[in-house]
Amino acid sequence: MRAVLPYPVPREKEVRVMILSDVANEADDHAAIVQTLLTPVFDVRALVAVHFDADLSMERSLEEGRKVLEALKAPTGIVLPGAKGKDDTSSPGADLICREAMRDDVRPLFVLALGALTDVRIALEMDPAVRDRFTLIWIGGEGYPSGGWEYNLSRDAESARKVFSEVKELWQIPRPVYSAMGITLSELYARLRGKGAAADLILDRILSWNMLPAGAYRSGDAWTLGDSPAPGVLIYPHQYCYEVTDRMTFKEDLSYIPAGLPLKTRIYRKVYSRLIIEDLFSKTELFSRGLVSFV
């Protein structure tokens, strides 16, 4: 599925994208998913509902993912179940990763992982040949060089170890980078309210989560669009924002340790947050004017 916006884009730049999201878990996934779906050089092959290591968490993400597609008036058939828990050995989402990775298509495949890496691990176990057939962009892991506990990593650390030991092309956006995507509630309200069902869904989700006890560590008048760098680094190259280093993996305490493998990781040290955020606002504005369709 691809968005058509009122300006032309070069079709030779088109890439295939799969989104893996624990969208029911918090409030920033909605913004990242909407931005991805509204980007005209992305052929979005699926939105896979990811668990967050809680009862029925995948099922809740599946339902929430469909709400996002409905708000965009886009086909909900691209929303697929992922693994129900970190011990699963199969899932429709993982099966599609394998099929897309092995498909005869000149357009590169990018898997945007906004949560636990369970479904990526399952795909590698189903068909090890996929290891060098896609690029994984993961929002997760603590900052370098020390590492430590981080939410997405902690949901399934064993799958993260498997993925880090096998996937060839890995772009990692760790917590110090994704947490820099801060934005005030006043700006969110001013820029999103009344800009269509998708914009209102993003805003209402953030406003409601801001009132929960789980949001107590936040200031109360701001939020973090922490998942949005995943599409952001594809929309704009961010050439000077990363370094390519030897692959690391995770110890039991989730700190980093050299993997000892002939693999590299593209580690982002920063992103241009305003570019990413303004792109979200611009695309939801165009959608609200009826200038976006899907093919």
N, C-alpha and C positions, 0 to 999 in steps of 0.2 A: 504494500500500500504506500502510495506516495502523494504528498501534498502538492497542489498546483497553486502558486501564488501569482500576483499580478505582474511579476517581473520575470524575465527569462533567466535560466541558469544553464550552463553547459552540461549536456547529458553525459558527456564523457567523464565528468567528475562524480557521477552518481555512485554511491556505495550502498551495499546491503547492510542493514542494521537489525539486530535483535536486542530487545530490552529485557533484562532480568531484574524484576523489581519486587521488593517487599512493600508494596504500595499501601497496604493497610497498617503498616507499622508506625508511621509517623506522618509528617506533613510536607516534606520537601520533595518526595517522589513525584507528586502530581505535577509540579512545575517542570521537572526534568522530562517527564513523559510527554506532556503537552508540547514542549519546545522541540523535542525529537520528532514528534508526529507532524509538526508544522514546518519542518525544514525540507525544502524542495529537492535537495540533492540526496536525501535519505529515502531509500526504498525499505520501509519498515516491514520486516518479514514476520515478526511476532512480538507480542508483549507477554512474557512468561511470568506468571505469578510465583513469587519466591516465598518460602517459609521464613519465619524469624524465630525458630526454635521455641514455639509456643503452640498450645493446642489449637487446631483449626486455623493456624496463622496463614497457611497457603490458601485455604478456602476463602478466608477473609480478603486476602490480597486479590484473589481471582474476582470476587465480587466488586471490589473497589476499582480494579483495572477496567472492568466493563463500564463502570460509571464514568470514568474518564473518557472512554471512547464514545459513549452516548452523549456526553457534553459537547464533544466535537462533531456530533452527527456523522461519525465515521463507523465503518463496519466493525462490529464487535467480534467477528470471527477470528481475528488475529490474536485474541486473548486466549492463552493456553495455560493449563495447570503445570506447575513445576512439582518438585518433590514435596511430599507432605512433611518430611522431617530429614534430619541430617544423616540418618541411617538408611534411607531409601536407596535402592539400586536401579530404579528406572523412573522415568517421568516423560510425559508428552513433550515437555519443553526440551529436555535433554535429547530426545529422539530428533526433534527438529534441528537442534544445533548440529547434530551429525549429518542430517540430510542436506542442510544448507551448506555446511562446510565441504561436503563431497560433491556438491552440485557443479556441473560444468557451466561456469559463469565467470566471465572476465572481471566482473565487478568485485572488489574485495569485500569480505565479510567482517564486520565489527560487532562484537558482543559487548554491550554496555551492561555491566554488572553493578547494580545499585544496592547490593545486600550480600547475603551469604553465597558462597561459591559452590553449593551442593550440586546444582544442575550441571555446572561446567565439569565438575569431577565425574559425575555420572556419564556424561557424554564421552569423556576420555576413557572411561572403563568400557563403555559400549563399543567404541571404535578408536583405538589408539592412533590411527592414521590421521585423525582430525587435529592433532597437536600443532601442526604447522599450517593449518588451512584457514585460520581466522586470527584476528587480533582481539585480545581481551583488554577492555578498558575497565578497570576496577576502582570503584570508590571504596577504599578500605585500607586498613593497616595504620599503625601509629607512625609518627615521624621517624625519620632516619637521623642518626645511625642506631639509636638505642631500641626503638620499638616499644612494645608493651601492649597492654589491653586496649582494644578498640572495638566498637560495637559490632560492625559487620564481620570482622575477623572472628570475634568471640562466638558468633552464632554457629560457626562450623569450622573450627581451626584445622581439623584433620583434612577436610576437603581443600582448604587453602594450601596446606602443605603439598597435597597431591597435585594441585593445579600449578603451583610454583615450581614443582619439580619436572613438569612436562610441557606446559604450553610454551611455544617458542616466542611468539610476539605478545608481550605483556606490557601494558601501560598502566602504571599505578598512580593513583591520586590519593595520597595519605591524608590523615586527619588534619595536620597543620595547614594543608592547602584547601581542602574542602570546607573547613570551618571558617575560612576567610571570606566566605560568600554571604556575609551578614548584610541585612537590610532591615530598615525600620518598618513597623506596622503601618505608620502613617503613609510612607511611600507606597507600600503594597496596596493600601486602601485607595489612595489617590490614583494609582496607575491601573488597577485591576477592576475595581467595583464598576459594574455596569458595562463591562467590555465583553459581554457574551457569557454563555453558560460555562465555558471552560475556565475563563478568568475568574468568574465568581466561585467556581468549585475550588480552585487553588486558594483563593483568599479565604473562603469560609472554612476550609480544612485547617489552614494555619491559625485563624482566629479561634476556632474551637479547641485546637490542641494547646494553644497558648494559655487556655484557662484550666487545663488539667494539672493535677499535682505533679505529673511526670515532667512538666515543663518548668519545674521550680528552679532548675539551674540556669534558666535564661533570665534576661533582665525584666521581661514582662512587656516590653515595648519594641521588641525586635525579634527577628527569626534568622535562620540560616538556610539558604537554598543549597545545601551541601551536595545534592546529587547532580546539580546542573552542570558542573564541569565535565561530566561524562560526554554529553552531546557537545558541550562547549569546545572541547579540544579537537573535535572533528569539524565543527563549523568554522573555526579559525585555527590555523596551525599551531599557534603558541610556540614558535620555533625556539625562542630563547628562554623558555620557561622550564626546561627539563634537562636532565642529564641521563646518559645511558651508562649503567653500571653492571658489574657482575651480579648475577642472580643471588638473592638471599632467600632464606626460608625462616621458619618460626620455631623457637624452642617451646617448651611446655608453658613457660610464663609469658609467651607470645612476644618476647623480644626477638630481634633478628640475629641470625647466624648465617655465615656463608653456606650456600647450597652445595658448593663444590662441583658445579656442573658447567658445561660449556654453553650457558644461556645468559642472556642479558635482559635487563629490565629498564624500560623508560620510566624514570621516576620524576614526576612533576614537583618542582620546588615552589611554583606559584602559578596562578592563572590570572588573566585579565578579567576580574570579576564584573566590572561595569560593562564591558563588551557583552558578556554572557547575559547579564540581567537585562540590559537594554534590548537585546535581541528577543528575549522572552516577551517583554512589553510590546515591542513592535509587532511581533507575529500575532499575539493575542488581539492587538488593535486591528490588524488587517482582517483577522477572522471575524471580529465583531462587525466589520463593515460589509461582510458577505463576499470578501475578495479571495477566499480560500475554498478550494474543492479538493476532493480526493479521487485518485484513479488507481 
